[in-house]
Amino acid sequence: MAKTTIRVHPKATDDWIVNEEGGREFGHYGTRSEALRVGRMLAHKRRAELVIQDQNGNLQRAKDLIWLARSLAEGVASVHA
């Protein structure tokens, strides 16, 4: 059975999309940190892999929990700043 992938990617600077790879779109979010928070929650609930695409098209698989924690902390800090 193939593992589900939850993908977080930008459509525009202020429009981040969370969707299931090749399927359902879960929503549009105004910031990267909001989209990451939702993507992380969905990936955890569905036991799925989380893949994040940056503004340049580079992909990062969230297997590295230290990277993900740092990424979320930076996003949360920018939202609360």
N, C-alpha and C positions, 0 to 999 in steps of 0.2 A: 504494500500500500504506500503510495506516495505521500510524503509529508506536506501538509498545508504550509503555505507561505503567506505571511501578512506583509504588505509592502507600504512603506511611507515614502512619498515622493512629492516634489514641488510641481505645481502647474504654473505658478507665478510667485513672485516674491512674498505675497501675502495670502497665498492659497496653497495649502498642503493637503494632499489627498491620502487617505488610508483605505486600502482595498485588499481583497484576497487575490492573490496572483491568478490572473486569468478569469476573475469572477466578480463577485459582489463588491460594490463600493460601499464603504461604511460611513464616509462623510468627508467634508471639506473643513479645514481648520485654518484660522488666521495666522497661526505661528507654528514653527517647526516643533517647539516644545509641546504644544497642545497635541499635535498629530503624533508625536513620539509617545506621549503618555497614553493615548488611546490605542495606538498600535501595540505597545508593550502589554497593556491589559488584555487585548484580544489575543495576542500571541500566547500569553500565559494561559488564558481560559481554554484555548483551542489546542494547546500543546503544539503550537506552530512555530516555525522559524520566522524571525523578524528581520526584514531586509530594509535598509534605509538608503535612499538615493539622495545625494546632495544636489545643490544648484548646478554643478558642473557635470552631472550624470554619473559620478563615481558611486559605486555600490559598496555598502558595508553590511556584512551579515553580523547580527547582534549575538554572536556566539561568545564574544569576549565581554564578560559581564563587567569588567572594570571599565572598558570603553563605553558600554551602555550607561553605566552609572555616572561616569564623567559627562557624557553627552546630555543626559537628563538634567544633571546638576547645572550645567551651563545654560541649558534652555530655561530651567526654572528661575535661575538667577536673572536672566535677561527679561523674563516676564515680570518679575517683582522689582526690578531696578527702576 
